[in-house]
Amino acid sequence: MKNSSLSEQCQETLKLNDRGTHTVPAPMVYPHQWLWDSCFAAIGWAYIDADRAKQEILSLLKGQWSNGMIPHMILSDSPDFNKEHGMWRSWVSSQSPDKLSTSGITQPPVVAEAINRVGKQLPKIHRLAFYKKTLPPLIKYHQWLYNERDPHNEGLVLQIHPYETGFDNTPPWMHQLREHNLPWWITMVEKLKLDGLVNLFRRDTKVIPANERIANLEALVCWDTIRRLRRKNYDIEKILHRTLFAIEDVAFNSMLVRNNSILKDLAKQAKIILPDDLLVHMASSEKALEDLWDETYALYFSRDFMTNNLLREPTVASLMPIYAGTISKDRADKLVAILNSSKAFWLKHPVPTVPKNMPAFDQHRYWQGPTWININWLLIDGLKRMGYANEATALKSHTLELVRDNGIWEYYNPLTGQGLGSPDFSWTAALALDLLEE
């Protein structure tokens, strides 16, 4: 497939998933609006229709809670999805919006990245107006991240559910959930081998092979964690008061560091003064990210918030400080060397979400092995900014080849290139379009 026809296919995919005010990730499995999905979709829309790209961001911001949180999902108001509304019950929190039903957690903070990319496609006068409209809620969101998710003022923000990381069933989180959050009834389901019954209630495994999705027991644990958060009205003080489980995720914090930098630049352009306390927090995040470095592995790792112990299980999240762009050249060199290793991440179709030389690697299963285009896109951007032009060019070439040869899928087998998950996936289309236009 030539670049022109790939570009057309990407545009057609975004239009297929367009719901007027927002873009759904894929038509069959994902009927709602997701935070980082919409951010990535907006980046693609900016090349097709800049006003439509603006609308994507504005729609996302309408879901913001009064405390500043931007939820990871704004739920469809269709009666077909009442079960999801009942699962999240955002109305149990007085902070949730009155006229929208949302989830009660957030997702990777890449909103500044999206606003910046969309803004670059606008004439200056419209760009500044867009910034002045979107930056106040964005600033409030970054303040919320520090006020509620950095209780010790360490510079790192914590996450309370694996869905907040975007890497839903990534091995370090799944192992921590099993260790700290496994209720007796799920233990019984596992012991009696009744987990297959979960498929009766899952929408995704009815249209996608079960071996490509999060495993049933892990899905149950994730659901039970939502139930516990809901029971505490999504109140962070109540959640942290008696919880055994919170993680300072290295990928989430890397994206926060980068988006802090973008936010500062956008505020400067729009002549908006950022609060002093937020600037202090931003500076502390860059320093605190280095606390996640492990010299033995020469990698960054997520950290258990309760024990301060690093979760030494390598995944692609360990490379995400490349996207942050604030790490030393020496440490970046070490990360790039591991990225280039054919035994770990540089497979035939890089970059797998779990390195091939780890026991948890599964070439088919969701965030436990497959290659995702959005992760490649973040790494390409970080590699370019940190001066690794050859590596960025190589990864860009592999990424476009993967989509061109196999179609626009949710994720891909890193060994064969086979498309996995949902076809016609929005962020794959949007970010491939961005790489082509670049």
N, C-alpha and C positions, 0 to 999 in steps of 0.2 A: 504494500500500500504506500503510495506517495504521500509526501507531506500535505499536499493540497487536499487529498481525499481523507486523510486522517483528521485534518482540521475541520472538514465538513462533518465528519462523523462525530467529533467532539461537540460541535455546535448543536447537532441534531439531538445528541444525548441530553444536553442541558435543557433544550427546549422540550424534550419528552418529559423531563422531570420537573418542569416549571409548574408551579401552582399559583402563579400570579404574583403573590407577595414574597414567596420563598421557593426554594428548590428542595425537593425531597431527595435523599441520597440514591434511592432506587425504587422503582414503582411497586415491586412485589413484596418486599420485606420491610421497608423503612417508610412508613406513611407520615412521619412527623418531621418537624424541623429540628436539626441538631446544630449545636454551637459551632464546632470546628468544621463540620461539613458545609455549613452556610458560608463560613469565612473563605474556605477554599473555592466554593462555587462562585462566590462574588468575584474572586480573582479571575476566573474564566469568563464570567459574564461581562467583565469590564471591556473585553475585546469585541464583544458582540453588540452590547447595548449598555453604555455606561450608566444611564438612568436606571436600568433594571438592576445593575450591580449595586447601586446605591440603595435601592429598595430592599435588596437582600439583607444588607446590614441593618437598615432601619427596622425591618421586620424582626430581626433577631433581638434588637435592643428593646422592643416592646415587651419582651418577656422578663425584663430585669425586675428583680425584687426590690422592695423599698430599702433594704439594707445594702444594696449595691450588687448582689450576686446576679450574674447572668447564668441562668440554668442551662444544663446541657441539652435539654429538650423542651420545646414548646409543643404540646400535644395537639394533634388534630381534633377539631371539634366535631368530627363525624361520629355519629352514634355507633359506628362499626368498631370503634376503638375505646368503648367505655371501660373495658378491662384495664387498659393502661392507666386511665384516669383513676380507677379504683386502686391500682397498685401503688401509684405515687402519692395520691391524696395531698397535693401541695397546699390545699386549703387548711390543713391542720396548722400551718404556720401563719401567723399574723403578718409576716413579711412578704408573703406571696402576692402576686397581682390578683385583683378582684375579678377581672373579666377573661382571664386566660388560665388554663390548666397547664402546669409545667412539671418537670421533675424537681427534686429537692436537692440536687447536687449540681456542680459545675463541670467544666471540661477544659482541655488545654487552652490557655489564654492567648489565642492568636488573632484576636479582634483587631489590635493595632496593625498587625501585618496586613490584614485585609483592607482596612481603611486606607492605609498607605498605598497599597497597590491599586485600589480603585481610584484614589485621588489622583494618581499619576496619569490616568486616562481622561481626566476632566480638564477643561479650560481653567485657568488660574482663578477667575472670579467664582466659578462654581465649585472649584476645589476648596477654597477657603470657607465658603458657606457650608459645604459638606462637613468640613472639619469642625466648624463651630457648633454644628448640630450634633455631631457624634462624639466629640471629645469629652463633654461634661459627663455623660453616662459611662464612658470608658474610664475616665479618671476615677469615678465613683467605684467602678468594678475593681480596679487595681488597689484602691484603698481598702475595699472589702477583703481582698485576698490577704492583705497584711493585718488588718484589724482582727479578723476572725480566724485566719488560718496560720498566723505566726504568733501564737500566744506568748512565746518566750522572747520575742524580738530578736531572733537569731538570723533572720534574713532569708530563711527557707520557709516556704509555705507547705502545709501538710494536706494530704488528701484522705478522705474517709471512705472511699469506695473505689474499686478498680476502674469503674466506668469513668471516673473523673480524669483518669490519665489518658483516656482514649485507647489504651492498649488493654482492652477489657480482660482477657484471660492470660495475660503475660505471666510466665512461670513464677517470678518472685512474689507477686501478689497472690497467686493461687496457693502457693505454699504457706504464706502467712495467714491467709484466710482459713486454711485447713488446720493450722496450728492454734489459732486464737479464736476463731469464730465458727467452729463446727458444732452445731447443736446436736443433741442426742438423736433427734428424729432423722436427721440426714445420715448420721452414722448407721442407723438401723436400715435406712433405704439402701445404703451401700452394702451392708452386711448381707441383706436379703436379696441383693441384686435386682431391686425394683426400679432402678433409675430409668429403665426404658419406658416406664409409664409417663415420664415427664414429656415425652414427645407428643402425647395426646393434647398437651396444653401449649405447645410451642408452635408459633407461626412459621419461624424460619426453617425448621427441619422438614416442613411439609413441602417446601419448594427447592431446598438446597440439601445436598447429601449431608447426613449427620456428621460424617467424619471431617467435614470442612467447617463445622461450627464449634462453638464452645461446648465442651462435654456436659452431659446432663447434670452430673453431680456438682460441677463448678457453676453451672447456671443456677442450681438450687441454692448454693451458698451465696451467690450474688443476690438472688432474690431475698433470701433471709436477711442479708445485711441491709437491704432497702427497708424491709419490715422493721428492723431495729431502729434505723434512723427516723423512720416515720413515727414510730412510737414515742420518740423524744422530740417530736414536732420540728425536726431539723434544726434544733437549737444546739449550737456548737458547744456551749458550756455544759449542757446536759450530756451531749455525746462524749465529750472528753472526760467528764467527771467519773464515769464508770466503764469506759471502754478499754479494751486491751489491744486495740487495733487502729493505728493511723500511721501513714507512711509519708515521708518527704521524698516524693518521686523525682528522680533525676531528670527525666524527660520533661515533666511538667515545669519544674523549676528552670530548666534550660530555656524552655519557650518563654517563660515569664521574663527572664533576664533579657532576652532579645527583644521582646515586645515592650519592656520598660524603655529600652533604648529608642525604639521607634516612637513610642509615645512622647518622649522628651523632644524628639525632632519635630513631630507633628505639632506639639504645643508651641514650639518656637515659631513655626511657620504661621500658626493661627494667632500668635501673640496672646496666648493663654498662659497664665502663671500657674505652675504646678504647686500644690501645697508643700511646704517645707518638710513636713513629716514624711510625705510620700517620697520625696527626693532622698531623704536619709535611708528609708527602707530600700529603695532601688540600689543605692550604693552598697548597702550591706549584703544584698543578694549576690552581687558579683563576687564578693569576697567569700560568702558562705558556700557558694557552689563548689569552691575548692575543698571544702570539708568532706565532700563526697568522693574525693580521689583516693584510690587505693594503689599504693606504689608497687605492691607485689604483682597484682594483675595488670598494672598500667592501664586501668580503666576507672571510670566513674560508676558509682552504684547508688541506688536508692537507699534510704536510711529509715530504720524503725524509729518512729517519733518517741516511743515510750522508753526504749533502751539505749538509743543513740548508736546502735550497732548497724554497720553497713550490711546490706543484703547482697552478699557476694555471689550473685548468679548472673552471668553476662547475658544481656539481650541487646537489641539495637538501641535501647534507651541509654546504654552506657556510652554510646557515641554522640548523643544529642548535644553535649556541650560544644561540639563543633558548630552547631547552629547558634548557640548562645553567642559565640564570637568573642568572648572575653577571656578565654583561657590562654595560658602561656604557649609560646611556640614549641617549647620542649614537650609539653603534654599533648598538644595538638599533633605533633609528629608521631607520638606513640599511638594515638588513636587512629591516625591515618594508616600507620603500618598494620594495625590489626584489621582495619577496614579492608586493606588490600590483600589480606591473607586468604588464600584459596581454601585453607582448612577451616576457616571461620565464616567470614562475611562475603568475600568476593567469589561467589559461586557463578555458575553460568548466567544466572539472571539475578544479579544483586539488587537490593541488600535484604537478606532474610531477617525476619524479626527476632529470631534466635540463631546464634551461630551454629553451623553444621556440626561442630565438634563438641557440642553439649548434649547430654542425655535427653534433655527436654525437647530437642529439635524434632518437629513434625512438619514435613513439607506441605501438608494439606490443611492443618488445623488453624484457622483464624490468626491470632496473634502469637502463635507458638512456632512459627517457621516461615510462612509465606512472605513474599515481597509485596509491600504496599507502595503505591505511587506517591502518596502524600509524604511518607517518611523519606523516600528518595529525594523528593522536591526540597524538603527542609535541609537535608544533608548537602545537596547540590548548592543551595544558597549559602550555607555556612562555609563550605569548602571554597567557594569563590571569594567570599569576604575575607577569609583567613589566608588567602594567597596560594591555595592549592588548585591552580587553574587546570592542570592536566587531569587531576583526579575528578574535578567537577565536570570537565568535558567528557571524560570516559563514562561517568555515571549517567550523565544526561543522554549520551548516545545509547547506552544499554537500556535506559528507561523508555525512551521513545521507540526503540526497536521492539521492546517487550509488548508495548501497547499496539504498535503497528502490525505486528505479526500475529497477535493473539486476540485482539479486540479489547473493548473497554469494560474491564471486569473490576470487581471490588478488590481482589488481591490475586496473586499469581504464585504458582509453584516455582520456587527459586532454582529447581534443578531442571525442570522441563519447559517452563514458561506457560504451562496450561493455565487458563483463566479459571479462577475459583470464586465461590461466593455468588454474589448477585451480578448479572450482566447489566449493562447500561448504567454504570455507577458514576454518579455526578462528579465526585472530586477527582476521579481518574481522568475524566473528560476535561474538566476545568484546568487541571494542572498540566496535563499533556498539551493542552492548547497554549498555556502560558509558556511552556518550554519551546514550543514551535514558534510562537510569536517573538520570543526573545532572540 
